[in-house]
Amino acid sequence: QVQLVESGGGLVQAGGSLRLSCAASGSISNTNVMGWYRQVPGKQRDLVATITRGGTTNYADSVQGRFIISRDNAKNTVYLQMNSLKPEDTAVYYCKLTSYSLVYWGRGTQVTVSS
């Protein structure tokens, strides 16, 4: 079993920055992809960014150039540096770990961007 714990959410003004962290613990395979997704009430959970263990990244068009995903394999931790935040970035941000057919989610952390 794998547990994911997110931290770093909060309230920030438009144009500001936040850094999210997600620490994974438990039986973690060396073959995995970690990522961030976000969800607003009444809508589906959408991809924000993913990163492989080797460092290959993928971003949603809406955050490309503003957000940076990174990971520390030794700590089994993934980060999301969010810059130039916009009110439309307001959502609950979830950490996800995928390893072969196994998928794990964190409980989420709220990010609110005020205009």
Backbone as CSV, one residue per row, in Angstrom:
resi,resn,N_x,N_y,N_z,CA_x,CA_y,CA_z,C_x,C_y,C_z
1,GLN,0.839,-1.192,0.000,0.000,0.000,0.000,0.880,1.250,0.000
2,VAL,0.383,2.292,-0.632,1.116,3.560,-0.748,0.243,4.673,-0.187
3,GLN,0.863,5.545,0.579,0.167,6.724,1.103,0.804,7.980,0.521
4,LEU,-0.051,8.936,0.155,0.401,10.208,-0.394,-0.135,11.327,0.492
5,VAL,0.745,12.223,0.899,0.335,13.337,1.756,0.774,14.639,1.112
6,GLU,-0.205,15.474,0.754,0.089,16.764,0.141,0.203,17.853,1.204
7,SER,0.950,18.888,0.866,1.055,20.059,1.722,1.397,21.268,0.870
8,GLY,1.210,22.451,1.437,1.631,23.669,0.768,0.526,24.505,0.163
9,GLY,-0.705,24.032,0.223,-1.796,24.832,-0.316,-2.079,26.044,0.543
10,GLY,-2.963,26.908,0.050,-3.323,28.083,0.820,-3.961,29.145,-0.033
11,LEU,-4.006,30.343,0.526,-4.599,31.491,-0.148,-3.489,32.423,-0.617
12,VAL,-3.577,32.846,-1.874,-2.561,33.734,-2.430,-3.240,34.703,-3.383
13,GLN,-2.659,35.878,-3.529,-3.201,36.841,-4.481,-2.769,36.499,-5.899
14,ALA,-3.556,36.941,-6.849,-3.211,36.739,-8.252,-1.825,37.305,-8.531
15,GLY,-1.053,36.539,-9.292,0.319,36.927,-9.589,1.331,36.345,-8.624
16,GLY,0.849,35.794,-7.533,1.728,35.238,-6.526,2.156,33.811,-6.837
17,SER,2.863,33.215,-5.875,3.405,31.866,-6.050,3.091,30.998,-4.838
18,LEU,3.008,29.708,-5.104,2.888,28.703,-4.056,3.684,27.482,-4.475
19,ARG,4.138,26.720,-3.486,4.832,25.467,-3.781,4.135,24.337,-3.043
20,LEU,3.663,23.369,-3.805,3.032,22.189,-3.235,4.045,21.054,-3.133
21,SER,3.870,20.252,-2.095,4.699,19.063,-1.920,3.804,17.850,-1.725
22,CYS,4.285,16.704,-2.144,3.562,15.449,-1.947,4.585,14.373,-1.598
23,ALA,4.473,13.854,-0.405,5.386,12.805,0.048,4.701,11.456,-0.031
24,ALA,5.360,10.517,-0.663,4.836,9.156,-0.779,5.548,8.236,0.191
25,SER,4.795,7.331,0.783,5.386,6.340,1.682,4.707,5.002,1.455
26,GLY,5.385,3.946,1.901,4.832,2.609,1.725,5.636,1.814,0.712
27,SER,4.975,0.867,0.076,5.622,-0.026,-0.896,5.617,0.633,-2.268
28,ILE,6.670,1.361,-2.551,6.737,2.152,-3.781,7.688,1.482,-4.764
29,SER,7.167,1.146,-5.935,8.000,0.575,-6.977,8.914,1.636,-7.551
30,ASN,10.072,1.216,-8.052,10.983,2.155,-8.700,10.445,2.628,-10.040
31,THR,9.462,1.935,-10.562,8.840,2.334,-11.824,7.526,3.035,-11.498
32,ASN,7.545,4.344,-11.553,6.319,5.069,-11.246,6.324,6.454,-11.874
33,VAL,5.147,6.962,-12.008,4.946,8.334,-12.470,4.186,9.062,-11.371
34,MET,4.645,10.243,-11.024,3.939,11.058,-10.041,3.414,12.312,-10.717
35,GLY,2.331,12.823,-10.199,1.758,13.983,-10.853,0.783,14.738,-9.969
36,TRP,0.348,15.846,-10.512,-0.630,16.707,-9.857,-1.845,16.867,-10.766
37,TYR,-2.986,16.801,-10.128,-4.262,17.028,-10.806,-5.040,18.040,-9.970
38,ARG,-6.046,18.657,-10.564,-6.840,19.607,-9.800,-8.311,19.478,-10.170
39,GLN,-9.130,19.886,-9.208,-10.569,19.728,-9.390,-11.308,20.876,-8.700
40,VAL,-12.286,21.408,-9.413,-13.186,22.397,-8.832,-14.553,21.733,-8.688
41,PRO,-15.373,22.214,-7.759,-16.676,21.577,-7.524,-17.513,21.484,-8.795
42,GLY,-18.071,20.313,-9.026,-18.940,20.112,-10.173,-18.238,19.802,-11.466
43,LYS,-16.907,19.739,-11.433,-16.155,19.461,-12.655,-15.253,18.256,-12.457
44,GLN,-14.752,17.725,-13.552,-13.885,16.557,-13.468,-12.498,16.956,-12.975
45,ARG,-11.779,15.960,-12.525,-10.410,16.178,-12.088,-9.513,16.230,-13.317
46,ASP,-8.739,17.286,-13.437,-7.922,17.509,-14.634,-6.437,17.407,-14.344
47,LEU,-5.708,16.972,-15.353,-4.258,16.915,-15.271,-3.664,18.308,-15.139
48,VAL,-2.683,18.452,-14.247,-1.879,19.664,-14.181,-0.491,19.370,-14.744
49,ALA,0.172,18.378,-14.163,1.517,18.021,-14.617,1.887,16.647,-14.088
50,THR,2.740,15.961,-14.838,3.263,14.679,-14.390,4.762,14.638,-14.601
51,ILE,5.413,13.735,-13.882,6.864,13.569,-14.020,7.212,12.113,-13.763
52,THR,8.034,11.557,-14.639,8.495,10.188,-14.461,9.657,10.169,-13.479
53,ARG,10.027,8.975,-13.084,11.162,8.848,-12.182,12.450,9.348,-12.843
54,GLY,12.491,9.242,-14.167,13.661,9.709,-14.902,13.653,11.210,-15.189
55,GLY,12.531,11.876,-14.830,12.492,13.323,-14.975,11.754,13.842,-16.198
56,THR,11.136,12.984,-16.955,10.364,13.441,-18.108,9.057,14.058,-17.617
57,THR,8.769,15.270,-18.084,7.609,16.007,-17.594,6.558,16.204,-18.674
58,ASN,5.347,16.444,-18.216,4.218,16.729,-19.093,3.330,17.733,-18.380
59,TYR,2.893,18.768,-19.118,2.101,19.836,-18.513,0.812,20.061,-19.284
60,ALA,-0.217,20.461,-18.554,-1.416,20.950,-19.212,-1.093,22.285,-19.875
61,ASP,-1.734,22.553,-20.993,-1.473,23.802,-21.709,-1.723,25.020,-20.824
62,SER,-2.705,24.924,-19.946,-3.101,26.072,-19.126,-2.054,26.478,-18.095
63,VAL,-1.117,25.584,-17.803,-0.099,25.903,-16.786,1.309,25.933,-17.369
64,GLN,1.445,25.548,-18.632,2.762,25.524,-19.269,3.416,26.892,-19.163
65,GLY,4.663,26.926,-18.708,5.383,28.181,-18.581,5.184,28.885,-17.249
66,ARG,4.206,28.445,-16.470,3.959,29.058,-15.159,4.253,28.089,-14.011
67,PHE,3.970,26.823,-14.208,4.163,25.809,-13.177,5.368,24.938,-13.525
68,ILE,6.056,24.481,-12.487,7.186,23.587,-12.674,7.031,22.389,-11.733
69,ILE,7.042,21.199,-12.315,6.979,19.987,-11.500,8.386,19.410,-11.369
70,SER,8.681,18.908,-10.195,9.986,18.285,-9.957,9.804,17.182,-8.917
71,ARG,10.827,16.364,-8.765,10.737,15.296,-7.769,12.095,14.984,-7.190
72,ASP,12.064,14.465,-5.983,13.254,13.989,-5.299,13.045,12.496,-5.083
73,ASN,13.686,11.675,-5.894,13.466,10.231,-5.827,13.921,9.647,-4.494
74,ALA,14.960,10.203,-3.924,15.457,9.685,-2.648,14.432,9.887,-1.538
75,LYS,13.633,10.938,-1.662,12.617,11.242,-0.651,11.215,10.819,-1.084
76,ASN,11.112,10.262,-2.283,9.791,9.888,-2.824,8.808,11.050,-2.716
77,THR,9.286,12.202,-3.107,8.498,13.425,-2.986,8.438,14.139,-4.332
78,VAL,7.252,14.648,-4.643,7.063,15.430,-5.856,6.630,16.835,-5.458
79,TYR,7.077,17.817,-6.222,6.794,19.216,-5.932,6.101,19.861,-7.128
80,LEU,5.346,20.891,-6.823,4.750,21.704,-7.875,4.959,23.167,-7.513
81,GLN,5.863,23.814,-8.235,6.091,25.244,-8.059,5.112,25.980,-8.965
82,MET,4.240,26.768,-8.357,3.216,27.464,-9.121,3.490,28.960,-9.074
83,ASN,3.753,29.541,-10.231,4.064,30.958,-10.347,2.984,31.659,-11.172
84,SER,2.958,32.976,-11.057,1.997,33.780,-11.823,0.590,33.208,-11.697
85,LEU,0.198,32.946,-10.482,-1.087,32.302,-10.260,-2.248,33.199,-10.664
86,LYS,-3.295,32.551,-11.175,-4.492,33.240,-11.647,-5.700,32.740,-10.845
87,PRO,-6.753,33.541,-10.758,-7.956,33.080,-10.047,-8.472,31.744,-10.584
88,GLU,-8.310,31.500,-11.875,-8.797,30.243,-12.439,-7.943,29.043,-12.047
89,ASP,-6.849,29.268,-11.353,-6.062,28.155,-10.810,-6.643,27.651,-9.492
90,THR,-7.633,28.359,-8.965,-8.265,27.945,-7.715,-8.894,26.570,-7.864
91,ALA,-8.514,25.658,-6.974,-9.003,24.275,-7.038,-8.435,23.489,-5.865
92,VAL,-8.912,22.281,-5.717,-8.246,21.324,-4.833,-7.222,20.579,-5.690
93,TYR,-6.011,20.569,-5.238,-4.912,19.930,-5.970,-4.622,18.567,-5.340
94,TYR,-4.609,17.551,-6.195,-4.399,16.173,-5.754,-3.098,15.629,-6.313
95,CYS,-2.396,14.907,-5.492,-1.196,14.192,-5.906,-1.594,12.780,-6.332
96,LYS,-0.959,12.292,-7.365,-1.244,10.945,-7.883,0.055,10.208,-8.143
97,LEU,0.058,8.952,-7.783,1.197,8.076,-8.109,0.664,6.880,-8.879
98,THR,1.261,6.623,-10.025,0.878,5.490,-10.861,2.078,4.576,-11.029
99,SER,1.855,3.296,-10.753,2.916,2.311,-10.930,2.296,1.076,-11.558
100,TYR,2.617,0.824,-12.828,1.980,-0.236,-13.611,0.477,-0.024,-13.578
101,SER,-0.296,-0.940,-13.067,-1.755,-0.787,-13.048,-2.272,-0.199,-11.737
102,LEU,-1.389,0.118,-10.838,-1.795,0.627,-9.526,-1.826,2.155,-9.549
103,VAL,-2.881,2.702,-8.969,-3.050,4.154,-8.924,-3.377,4.565,-7.494
104,TYR,-2.671,5.556,-7.002,-2.890,6.059,-5.652,-3.102,7.574,-5.709
105,TRP,-3.989,8.035,-4.844,-4.286,9.461,-4.769,-4.088,9.973,-3.347
106,GLY,-3.667,11.216,-3.252,-3.663,11.891,-1.972,-5.039,12.445,-1.675
107,ARG,-5.179,13.065,-0.517,-6.475,13.609,-0.106,-6.730,14.995,-0.675
108,GLY,-5.700,15.635,-1.161,-5.860,16.943,-1.771,-5.516,18.096,-0.848
109,THR,-5.156,19.205,-1.464,-4.871,20.432,-0.731,-5.496,21.600,-1.504
110,GLN,-6.149,22.484,-0.774,-6.866,23.587,-1.406,-5.909,24.710,-1.782
111,VAL,-6.050,25.186,-3.005,-5.343,26.379,-3.466,-6.401,27.404,-3.880
112,THR,-6.331,28.565,-3.286,-7.268,29.636,-3.605,-6.494,30.863,-4.033
113,VAL,-6.812,31.374,-5.224,-6.142,32.557,-5.765,-7.165,33.683,-5.830
114,SER,-6.909,34.743,-5.094,-7.836,35.873,-5.076,-7.438,36.903,-6.133
115,SER,-8.455,37.566,-6.674,-8.192,38.564,-7.726,-7.956,39.942,-7.140
